[in-house]
Amino acid sequence: MPRASSSSRTSASRSWDAVAEWYLGWSGTRGSIHHRRTAIPLLLDLLAPQPGERILDLGCGPAALAPYIAQRRGTLVGVDRSPKLIEAARRAHRGKGRFLIGDVTALDRVTALESAPFDAATFLLSIQDIDPLTATFAGLRARLAATGRIVIVMVHPCFRVPRQSGWGWDEQRQLQFRRVDRYLTPLSVPMRSTADGRAATRSYHRPLEYYVGVLAEAGFVIDTLREVPAQPVARDSPSPAQRRAETEFPLFLGLRARRAAP
Ligand SMILES: C[S@@+](CC[C@H](N)C(=O)[O-])C[C@H]1O[C@@H](n2cnc3c(N)ncnc32)[C@H](O)[C@@H]1O
């Protein structure tokens, strides 16, 4: 059984509407540089979308994935709880998908979602903002075809723990190391405060075994796992130690899961 994923000790809102302008400023409707260089190629590689396939994108936000699926002649249906981000998706990707306001942890209540099963479901940098996952995957199971697959791209939970990880410099050994202060304990971390300090979203840290367990509990098995370093941002002459650390530590993780054999 997966362990409980979050605590509700702090009172930060879980709505992304309050930070929609900030997110659109950072990511736009085409995705941030990290989306375009790393996360979207990784997701497409694992998904291998085929013409005519119907893809359900959970926590789609402004739906940066939509043009890529349309280009491959698939159909994307995005669901997100933030009306402002869905509005941005509808404006930017007209004719390239359907974008619905809804809570992915209660997919049975997203009434605009058609009943025909989907060929695949995707989480593009959204799963760590969604809670609880048990309900999400249980609902998803009912929406996926028997041969359906789930593709998840997230920041690597072993190396990126919100507020609990980062780079460090070892003077004696002249090397850049990755520092991880906490890992096994699931965390619910308030994030991205606006200028007035009131609105914040939550990010949920869970150890890798949690994802394996919660998928298995819903009847899915992981068949592919990829660990991918972040593409370094352009800057003046990184040192060999920096370059080595950047290629050595995978800051992104991709998973593909399918239904377990009955
Ligand atoms: C980091 S953003 C990623 C958005 C998009 N996938 C992207 O890559 O730009 C996380 C998204 O998850 C959505 N989200 C979080 N919890 C949700 C829930 N329970 N139901 C639907 N969307 C949710 C937020 O509204 C937000 O748009």
The ligand as an SDF file (V2000), in Angstrom:
LIG
                    3D

 27 29  0  0  0  0  0  0  0  0999 V2000
    2.9690   22.7780  -13.0030 C   0  0  0  0  0  0  0  0  0  0  0  0
    1.3680   22.9640  -13.7020 S   0  0  0  0  0  0  0  0  0  0  0  0
    1.6130   22.0040  -15.1970 C   0  0  0  0  0  0  0  0  0  0  0  0
    0.6440   22.3840  -16.2680 C   0  0  0  0  0  0  0  0  0  0  0  0
    0.9490   21.7610  -17.6510 C   0  0  0  0  0  0  0  0  0  0  0  0
    0.8770   20.3250  -17.6340 N   0  0  0  0  0  0  0  0  0  0  0  0
    2.2830   22.2290  -18.1430 C   0  0  0  0  0  0  0  0  0  0  0  0
    3.1980   21.3960  -18.2520 O   0  0  0  0  0  0  0  0  0  0  0  0
    2.3950   23.4260  -18.4310 O   0  0  0  0  0  0  0  0  0  0  0  0
    0.3440   21.8930  -12.7200 C   0  0  0  0  0  0  0  0  0  0  0  0
   -1.1080   21.9060  -13.1290 C   0  0  0  0  0  0  0  0  0  0  0  0
   -1.8230   20.9080  -12.4030 O   0  0  0  0  0  0  0  0  0  0  0  0
   -3.1460   21.3880  -12.2100 C   0  0  0  0  0  0  0  0  0  0  0  0
   -3.8090   20.6400  -11.1400 N   0  0  0  0  0  0  0  0  0  0  0  0
   -3.3710   20.4430   -9.8670 C   0  0  0  0  0  0  0  0  0  0  0  0
   -4.2650   19.6910   -9.1870 N   0  0  0  0  0  0  0  0  0  0  0  0
   -5.2830   19.4160  -10.0500 C   0  0  0  0  0  0  0  0  0  0  0  0
   -6.4900   18.6820   -9.9390 C   0  0  0  0  0  0  0  0  0  0  0  0
   -6.8210   18.0690   -8.8060 N   0  0  0  0  0  0  0  0  0  0  0  0
   -7.2910   18.6100  -11.0250 N   0  0  0  0  0  0  0  0  0  0  0  0
   -6.9490   19.2230  -12.1860 C   0  0  0  0  0  0  0  0  0  0  0  0
   -5.8100   19.9310  -12.3480 N   0  0  0  0  0  0  0  0  0  0  0  0
   -4.9880   20.0190  -11.2930 C   0  0  0  0  0  0  0  0  0  0  0  0
   -2.9430   22.8570  -11.8970 C   0  0  0  0  0  0  0  0  0  0  0  0
   -4.1330   23.6020  -12.0650 O   0  0  0  0  0  0  0  0  0  0  0  0
   -1.8300   23.2140  -12.8870 C   0  0  0  0  0  0  0  0  0  0  0  0
   -2.3330   23.7060  -14.0880 O   0  0  0  0  0  0  0  0  0  0  0  0
  1  2  1  0
  2  3  1  0
  2 10  1  0
  3  4  1  0
  4  5  1  0
  5  6  1  0
  5  7  1  0
  7  8  2  0
  7  9  1  0
 10 11  1  0
 11 12  1  0
 11 26  1  0
 12 13  1  0
 13 14  1  0
 13 24  1  0
 14 15  1  0
 14 23  1  0
 15 16  2  0
 16 17  1  0
 17 18  1  0
 17 23  2  0
 18 19  1  0
 18 20  2  0
 20 21  1  0
 21 22  2  0
 22 23  1  0
 24 25  1  0
 24 26  1  0
 26 27  1  0
M  CHG  2   2   1   9  -1
M  END
$$$$
